[in-house]
Amino acid sequence: MRPHGFFHRSSCRAFRRLWLGRRLWTRIGANIRHHEPWRTSRHFESPALNTTQIRDILATRGLRPLRQLGQNFLAEPALATVIAHSLPKSTAEPVQEIGPGLGALTRALLTIGHSVEAFEIDHGLTAWLREEFQNERRFRLIEGDALKTLPQHPPRSRVCGNLPYSISTPLLVQLALRSPPPATIVVTLQKEVADRYSALPRTSAYGAVSVLLQSVFEIEKIRQLPPEVFYPRPQVDSAVLRFTRRSSVPKDLEGFHAFVKKGFSQRRKKLKGLLPVALDRRAEELNPAEWHKLYESTRRNV
């Protein structure tokens, strides 16, 4: 005869085994999520990675942010979504993304329905990006220096990216001189550089690049970003700028830009001593429209 309480004790033991089993699997699941946080991103549940996840991925891959490439990864998911929504939607062609890094903006773009053509120079990151987005048919990756590889591909009407200081100006000048220039560009830049592009005449930041970009685009600051939204943290603030192509763009932009650069080659000197014009004004005193009129009058007189 079974002792009194047998069924009670057996039921307790069974319940305890079930409880411990569930607790064990919960811990295992938590460890998996902790050590491989990027796995869920294949389904684009989160538009970006946070700082801890970025560190984990880089450590697991034996990678580190490269100072010479100006790598600062966006670590604030909500901001990636804001930037992605700053681009107009189109199913006709992909968005060209410069420097996708670990795919923060890429995920946000894909999540809201864009196709992405990404240009990445870092071989370690391109290997990770190929694996991360291997099942995404709307994603295409081009490895190499964007300044060299971008002109080799069909021009797109929408361009975006988180641009390091070293390529910001050369890339935007290249895009402005493209025929036709992109309809919309949304980029993250150092604030100091962003201020230079939208600078007004008679200010120290105003220069030949300001004249070119303002002649081709309307420039709008979408948001200023503090250092803590990036990993590693830069030493300066950043800004998100949107460039929208003007309805009327000057002709012969290459010649126009060369003309303006010559005028700014000696900022304090009067233009009549630098260019074939009888104008007793300095380069920094002319707004973009005045520069355009001056260039056109010079061309007619040649």
Beta strands, then each sheet from edge to edge (+ up, - down):
strand 1: 73-74
strand 2: 95-98
strand 3: 116-120
strand 4: 139-143
strand 5: 158-162
strand 6: 184-190
strand 7: 217-225
strand 8: 230-231
strand 9: 238-245
sheet 1: 1+ 8-
sheet 2: 4+ 3+ 2+ 5+ 6+ 9- 7+
end
